[in-house]
């Protein structure tokens, strides 16, 4: 007896094991359709061999590639390391016990690029690198037709990555592991007498980046509501200047800021109080702020007056 698609889908949703889903593909054509949808909707792939095999499958089977909504790539070597080596020389030990990273196999990145070009329905993409070296691979995004909503990006910030981000008008949530201020995301106007081109990433609302310069560059003119970044400088005076610039840029967001997390390599009470005072002096702009990350506050009973109420602590 033929069941409705809703019934097949309901049955498949109650199958938790991927092995059982594979078995279900052999039952009937209708079960195979729904089971494959569940198998390929969200893919978490770790290790070069696994990623290569799946990318080749997706490239060869467009019907399956159209099912992928979320993709996570964990780029790491999967070879086990032995701890039996007794060599005192670290580099010699690495070569003997097999811990030297092998890197991606031949043809790996072209296979990834070919697979990405077929993922028309992809909305969530995460790329993680175990080793920082070899992350200048954003060229694989060229020619892709998907429009992301979330992008966890550990590619190097280069012309290829910037060109891709300019094609993502629906992107809401972005993580950046790298940034280079000499490669601008927004295209400058050609002449002073013509209007500037539209900003890239017009819907960006959540930004996490390891460089304060990236946040300062990407916030103005975009509806950023949540920003997580860190100070790039360690000296107190340099850090104060960085804070002033960042707060000025945050005030240029098209949306009221709800959460701000500023990491610091040396959390101190004095600078935390300066940060609170700076936020309080712009209380009108940060009235919707509800989260201010990690702060080191005085605990020895001293009373400290801020020049204005701190909005994130007022609610």
C-alpha positions in Angstrom: 0.0 0.0 0.0 1.3 3.4 -1.0 1.5 5.9 1.8 1.6 9.7 1.6 4.9 11.6 1.6 4.0 13.0 5.0 3.8 9.5 6.5 7.2 8.5 5.0 8.8 11.7 6.2 7.3 11.2 9.7 8.7 7.6 9.9 12.2 8.8 8.7 12.3 11.5 11.3 12.0 8.9 14.1 15.1 7.0 12.7 18.1 8.4 14.6 20.9 6.1 13.3 22.5 6.9 9.9 23.1 3.2 9.5 19.4 2.6 9.8 18.7 5.3 7.3 21.0 3.6 4.8 19.1 0.4 5.4 15.9 2.2 4.9 17.0 3.3 1.4 16.8 -0.3 0.3 13.2 -0.8 1.4 11.4 1.1 -1.4 11.8 4.0 -3.7 9.6 6.3 -1.5 11.6 5.4 1.6 14.8 5.9 -0.3 13.8 9.5 -1.2 13.0 10.5 2.3 15.9 8.7 3.9 18.4 10.3 1.4 16.8 13.7 2.3 17.6 13.0 6.0 21.1 11.7 5.2 22.2 14.6 3.0 20.3 17.6 4.5 23.1 18.2 7.1 26.6 16.9 6.5 29.4 17.0 9.0 32.6 15.7 7.3 35.9 15.3 9.0 39.2 14.3 7.5 40.5 14.6 3.9 39.6 11.1 2.7 36.0 11.4 4.0 35.5 14.9 2.5 37.0 13.8 -0.8 34.7 10.8 -1.1 31.6 12.7 -0.3 32.5 15.6 -2.6 33.0 13.2 -5.5 29.7 11.6 -4.8 27.9 15.0 -4.7 29.5 16.1 -7.9 28.5 12.9 -9.7 25.0 12.9 -8.3 23.2 16.3 -8.7 20.0 14.8 -7.2 21.8 14.3 -3.9 23.7 17.7 -4.0 20.3 19.5 -4.2 19.4 18.0 -0.8 22.3 19.6 1.1 21.2 22.5 3.3 24.1 22.6 5.8 27.7 21.5 5.3 30.6 21.4 7.8 34.1 20.6 6.7 36.7 19.8 9.3 40.0 19.8 7.4 42.4 17.6 9.4 44.7 14.7 8.9 43.2 11.5 10.3 46.4 9.5 10.7 46.9 8.2 14.3 50.1 9.3 16.1 52.2 6.8 18.0 53.7 7.9 21.4 56.4 5.1 21.5 59.2 7.1 19.9 62.0 7.7 22.3 63.9 10.3 20.3 64.9 13.5 22.1 64.8 15.6 18.9 61.3 16.9 18.4 61.4 17.2 14.6 63.0 13.7 14.3 60.3 12.3 16.6 57.5 13.8 14.5 58.8 12.2 11.4 59.4 8.8 13.0 56.0 8.4 14.8 54.0 9.7 11.8 52.7 12.9 13.4 53.8 15.1 10.5 50.7 16.4 8.8 50.2 14.9 5.4 47.9 17.6 4.1 45.2 17.1 1.5 45.6 14.4 -1.1 46.1 15.2 -4.8 43.0 16.6 -6.4 41.3 17.4 -3.1 40.6 21.1 -3.5 39.4 20.8 -7.1 36.9 18.1 -5.9 35.7 20.4 -3.1 35.2 23.3 -5.6 33.3 21.1 -8.0 31.0 19.9 -5.2 30.3 23.4 -3.9 29.3 24.5 -7.4 26.5 22.0 -7.3 25.1 22.9 -3.9 22.4 25.3 -5.0 20.3 24.9 -1.9 23.1 25.3 0.7 22.3 27.8 3.4 24.8 27.0 6.2 28.5 26.5 5.6 31.3 25.9 8.1 35.0 25.4 7.2 37.4 24.5 10.0 41.2 24.2 9.5 43.2 22.1 12.0 46.4 23.7 10.8 46.6 27.4 10.0 48.9 26.7 7.0 47.1 25.9 3.8 44.0 27.9 4.6 44.3 30.2 1.5 41.8 28.2 -0.4 38.8 30.5 -0.8 39.1 30.2 -4.5 37.0 27.0 -4.2 34.0 29.3 -3.6 34.1 30.8 -7.1 31.2 29.9 -9.3 29.0 28.7 -6.4 25.3 29.6 -6.7 24.1 29.1 -3.2 23.1 32.0 -0.9 24.2 31.5 2.6 22.6 32.6 5.9 25.4 31.4 8.2 29.1 31.2 7.3 31.8 30.0 9.7 34.9 30.9 7.6 38.5 30.0 8.4 39.7 30.8 4.9 42.4 33.5 4.5 41.0 36.9 3.8 41.9 37.5 0.2 40.5 38.7 -3.1 38.7 35.3 -3.6 36.9 35.4 -0.3 35.9 39.1 -0.7 34.6 38.4 -4.2 32.4 35.6 -2.7 31.1 37.6 0.2 30.0 40.3 -2.2 27.6 37.7 -3.8 25.9 36.9 -0.4 23.0 39.3 0.2 21.2 36.9 2.5 24.1 36.3 4.9 23.1 37.0 8.5 25.7 35.3 10.7 29.4 35.5 9.9 32.6 34.2 11.6 36.0 35.3 10.3 39.3 33.8 11.4 41.3 36.2 9.2 41.2 39.8 8.0 43.5 42.1 6.1 42.4 45.7 5.9 44.1 46.5 2.6 41.5 44.3 0.9 38.2 46.1 1.3 34.9 44.3 1.2 32.9 47.3 -0.1 33.5 48.5 -3.6 34.5 52.2 -3.6 32.6 54.6 -5.8 34.1 55.1 -9.2 33.7 58.9 -9.2 32.6 61.5 -6.7 29.7 62.5 -8.8 28.1 59.0 -8.9 26.4 57.3 -5.9 28.4 54.5 -4.2 27.5 50.9 -5.0 25.4 48.9 -2.6 27.1 47.6 0.5 28.0 43.9 0.6 26.3 41.7 3.2 23.3 44.1 3.6 21.6 41.7 6.1 24.6 40.9 8.3 23.4 40.9 12.0 25.9 38.7 13.8 29.6 39.0 13.5 32.4 37.2 15.2 36.0 37.9 14.3 39.4 37.7 15.8 40.5 41.2 14.6 39.0 44.4 15.9 39.8 46.0 12.6 37.4 43.6 10.9 34.6 44.6 13.2 35.3 48.3 12.8 35.3 47.9 9.0 32.2 45.7 8.7 29.7 47.3 11.2 29.0 50.7 9.7 25.9 50.7 7.4 24.9 47.1 8.3 22.3 45.9 10.8 24.7 44.4 13.3 23.0 43.5 16.5 25.7 41.1 18.0 29.4 41.6 17.7 32.2 39.5 19.2 35.8 40.5 18.6 39.0 41.2 20.5 41.5 44.0 21.0 44.4 43.8 18.6 46.8 45.9 20.7 48.1 45.3 24.2 49.3 48.7 25.3 46.8 50.7 27.4 47.0 53.9 25.2 46.8 52.0 22.0 43.9 49.9 23.3 42.0 53.1 24.4 42.3 54.4 20.8 41.1 51.1 19.4 38.1 51.2 21.8 37.2 54.7 20.8 37.3 53.8 17.1 35.3 50.6 17.6 32.6 52.3 19.6 32.3 55.1 17.0 31.9 52.4 14.3 29.3 50.5 16.4 27.2 53.7 16.6 27.1 53.6 12.8 25.3 50.3 12.7 21.8 50.4 11.1 20.4 48.5 14.1 20.7 48.9 17.9 23.4 46.7 19.3 22.1 43.9 21.6 25.4 42.1 22.5 29.0 43.1 22.5 31.9 40.8 23.6 35.4 42.3 23.6 38.1 39.8 24.4 41.3 41.1 25.9 44.7 39.3 26.4 45.1 41.1 29.8 41.8 41.7 31.6 42.2 44.4 34.2 39.8 46.2 36.6 40.9 49.7 35.5 40.3 49.0 31.8 37.0 47.3 32.5 35.8 50.5 34.2 37.0 52.6 31.3 35.0 50.4 29.0 31.9 50.7 31.1 32.4 54.5 31.3 32.8 54.7 27.5 29.6 52.7 27.0 27.7 54.8 29.5 28.7 58.0 27.8 26.9 56.8 24.7 23.8 55.6 26.6 21.3 56.7 23.9 23.0 54.6 21.2 23.6 51.5 23.4 20.2 51.6 25.2 19.3 48.1 23.8 22.6 46.5 24.9 21.9 43.4 27.1 25.2 41.5 27.0 28.8 42.9 27.4 30.9 39.8 27.6 33.7 39.2 30.2 34.6 42.0 32.5 37.0 42.2 35.5 35.3 44.3 38.2 36.6 45.5 41.6 35.7 43.2 44.4 37.4 45.0 47.3 34.5 47.2 48.2 35.5 50.3 46.4 32.7 52.5 45.1 33.2 53.7 41.5 31.1 56.3 39.8 30.5 56.1 36.1 29.7 59.4 34.2 26.4 57.9 32.9 24.3 54.8 33.5 25.5 51.6 31.9 22.6 50.4 29.7 23.6 46.7 29.7 23.4 46.6 33.5 20.3 48.8 33.9 17.8 46.1 32.8 
